């Protein structure tokens, strides 16, 4: 079964301690959980198996034309200059193993599928199963897992390669995700010859 790895929103504004959205707790949790090293371990595993590696970032043009101003989630981004494409805040966090051959998908909403080229890339590569890692477990990871499930992909989420604003929020989201996806740890994945169908 053809598999792709999707790495979600590991960008400076969200997971760097100096990011404009770091105060929500996700940056601290990402650090506490050793997220960068774990994400890179999953990426290395994917590369060794020749899975397509797709990095997703959320952001808006400098005019914020794509920003839903009425959204409680995104509505204040323009007032603090957060998530501006082409700026430091939407660069992938330093040390993340992004290579020129990888696909990069830009999204303007929570789910990686919403208004993006993600499904086109997956279909072009005959992908049937997606493995997810990144942030935030409660938002982008869960939303993307739900959308992938409803598009008939098999979904695997790497629990310890994800983070939310608190451990409690992370665990609550993982409980939801377990109803539609296979939940594994990085060690489970590295020890497996394949991920479960």
C-alpha positions as CSV (number, residue, x, y, z in Angstrom):
1,X,0.0,0.0,0.0
2,X,1.5,3.4,-1.1
3,X,2.1,5.6,1.9
4,X,2.9,9.3,2.3
5,X,4.1,11.3,5.3
6,X,2.4,14.6,6.0
7,X,4.2,16.9,8.5
8,X,2.0,19.7,9.8
9,X,2.7,23.3,10.7
10,X,6.2,22.9,12.2
11,X,6.8,26.6,11.6
12,X,8.5,29.3,13.7
13,X,5.3,31.3,14.6
14,X,3.8,28.2,16.2
15,X,6.6,26.0,17.6
16,X,9.6,28.4,18.1
17,X,9.8,30.0,21.5
18,X,9.9,33.5,19.9
19,X,7.1,32.8,17.4
20,X,4.2,35.2,17.4
21,X,1.8,32.5,18.4
22,X,4.1,30.7,20.9
23,X,2.2,32.0,23.9
24,X,-0.6,29.5,23.5
25,X,1.5,26.7,24.9
26,X,2.1,24.6,21.8
27,X,5.7,25.8,21.4
28,X,6.5,24.8,25.0
29,X,4.8,21.4,24.6
30,X,6.7,20.9,21.3
31,X,10.0,21.5,23.2
32,X,9.0,19.4,26.2
33,X,8.0,16.5,23.9
34,X,11.2,16.7,21.8
35,X,9.1,17.1,18.8
36,X,11.7,18.2,16.3
37,X,13.9,15.1,16.9
38,X,10.9,12.8,16.8
39,X,9.6,14.4,13.6
40,X,13.0,14.0,12.0
41,X,13.1,10.4,13.0
42,X,9.8,9.8,11.3
43,X,11.0,11.7,8.2
44,X,14.1,9.6,8.0
45,X,12.0,6.5,8.3
46,X,9.7,7.7,5.4
47,X,12.7,8.6,3.2
48,X,14.2,5.1,3.8
49,X,11.0,3.6,2.5
50,X,10.7,6.1,-0.4
51,X,7.4,7.5,0.9
52,X,6.6,10.9,-0.5
53,X,7.3,13.5,2.3
54,X,4.9,16.4,2.3
55,X,5.4,19.5,4.5
56,X,2.3,21.6,5.2
57,X,2.4,25.2,6.6
58,X,-0.3,27.6,7.4
59,X,0.0,31.2,6.3
60,X,-1.4,34.2,4.5
61,X,-0.1,36.6,1.9
62,X,1.1,40.0,3.3
63,X,-2.3,41.5,2.4
64,X,-4.0,38.8,4.4
65,X,-6.6,38.5,1.6
66,X,-7.1,34.8,2.4
67,X,-7.5,35.3,6.1
68,X,-11.1,34.7,7.5
69,X,-11.3,37.9,9.6
70,X,-14.4,36.7,11.5
71,X,-12.8,33.4,12.6
72,X,-12.1,33.1,16.3
73,X,-9.1,31.0,15.3
74,X,-7.4,33.1,12.6
75,X,-9.2,36.4,12.9
76,X,-6.4,38.3,14.9
77,X,-3.4,37.1,12.9
78,X,-3.2,40.3,10.8
79,X,-3.3,42.5,13.9
80,X,-0.1,40.9,15.2
81,X,1.6,40.2,11.9
82,X,1.5,36.5,12.4
83,X,1.6,33.7,9.8
84,X,2.8,36.0,7.0
85,X,4.0,34.0,4.1
86,X,7.6,34.8,3.1
87,X,8.4,36.0,6.6
88,X,10.4,34.2,9.4
89,X,7.2,33.2,11.1
90,X,6.1,30.8,8.3
91,X,9.6,29.3,7.7
92,X,9.9,25.7,8.9
93,X,11.6,25.6,12.2
94,X,15.4,25.3,12.1
95,X,16.7,21.8,12.0
96,X,13.6,20.2,10.4
97,X,14.8,17.9,7.7
98,X,13.1,19.6,4.7
99,X,14.7,18.7,1.3
100,X,14.3,20.2,-2.1
101,X,12.6,17.1,-3.4
102,X,9.8,17.3,-0.8
103,X,6.4,18.8,-1.5
104,X,5.4,21.9,0.4
105,X,1.7,22.7,0.7
106,X,0.5,26.1,1.9
107,X,-2.9,26.2,3.6
108,X,-5.1,29.0,4.8
109,X,-7.4,27.0,7.0
110,X,-7.0,24.4,9.8
111,X,-7.1,21.2,7.7
112,X,-4.3,20.5,5.3
113,X,-6.9,19.5,2.7
114,X,-9.0,22.7,2.7
115,X,-8.4,24.6,-0.5
116,X,-4.9,23.1,-1.1
117,X,-3.1,20.9,-3.6
118,X,-2.6,18.1,-1.0
119,X,-5.1,15.7,-2.4
120,X,-3.8,16.3,-6.0
121,X,-0.3,15.4,-4.8
122,X,-1.6,12.3,-3.0
123,X,-3.6,11.1,-6.0
124,X,-0.8,11.7,-8.4
125,X,1.4,9.5,-6.3
126,X,-1.3,6.8,-5.9
127,X,-1.2,7.2,-2.1
128,X,-3.7,5.1,-0.1
129,X,-2.4,5.7,3.4
130,X,-1.2,8.8,5.1
131,X,1.0,9.1,8.2
132,X,0.6,12.4,10.2
133,X,2.9,14.2,12.5
134,X,3.1,17.8,13.7
135,X,1.0,20.4,15.4
136,X,-1.4,21.1,16.8
137,X,-2.9,17.8,17.8
138,X,-6.2,19.4,18.6
139,X,-6.5,21.4,15.4
140,X,-4.4,20.6,12.3
141,X,-3.6,17.0,13.1
142,X,-7.2,16.0,14.1
143,X,-8.8,18.0,11.3
144,X,-6.5,16.6,8.7
145,X,-7.0,13.1,10.0
146,X,-10.7,13.5,9.8
147,X,-10.6,14.8,6.3
148,X,-8.2,12.1,5.2
149,X,-10.5,9.5,6.7
150,X,-13.5,10.9,4.9
151,X,-11.6,10.8,1.6
152,X,-11.1,7.1,2.2
153,X,-7.4,7.2,3.0
154,X,-6.0,4.9,5.7
155,X,-4.7,7.2,8.4
156,X,-1.9,6.7,10.9
157,X,-1.0,9.3,13.5
158,X,2.4,9.3,15.3
159,X,1.3,10.2,18.8
160,X,4.7,11.4,20.2
161,X,5.5,13.3,17.1
162,X,2.5,15.6,17.7
163,X,1.9,18.3,20.3
164,X,-0.9,20.6,21.4
165,X,-1.0,23.5,23.8
166,X,-1.2,21.2,26.8
167,X,-0.7,17.5,27.5
168,X,-4.4,17.3,28.4
169,X,-5.5,18.7,25.1
170,X,-3.2,16.4,23.2
171,X,-4.5,13.3,25.0
172,X,-8.1,14.3,24.4
173,X,-7.5,14.8,20.7
174,X,-5.7,11.5,20.5
175,X,-8.7,9.8,22.0
176,X,-10.8,11.3,19.3
177,X,-8.3,10.4,16.6
178,X,-8.1,6.8,17.7
179,X,-11.6,6.3,16.5
180,X,-10.7,7.0,12.9
181,X,-7.0,6.3,12.7
182,X,-4.2,3.9,13.8
183,X,-2.2,5.6,16.6
184,X,1.4,4.7,16.9
185,X,4.6,5.9,18.6
186,X,7.8,6.8,16.9
187,X,9.4,3.6,18.3
188,X,6.4,1.5,17.1
189,X,6.9,2.9,13.6
190,X,10.7,2.5,13.5
191,X,10.4,-1.1,14.7
192,X,7.8,-2.0,12.1
193,X,8.4,-3.4,8.7
194,X,5.2,-1.7,7.6
195,X,2.5,0.4,9.3
196,X,-0.8,-1.4,9.9
197,X,-3.3,-1.5,7.0
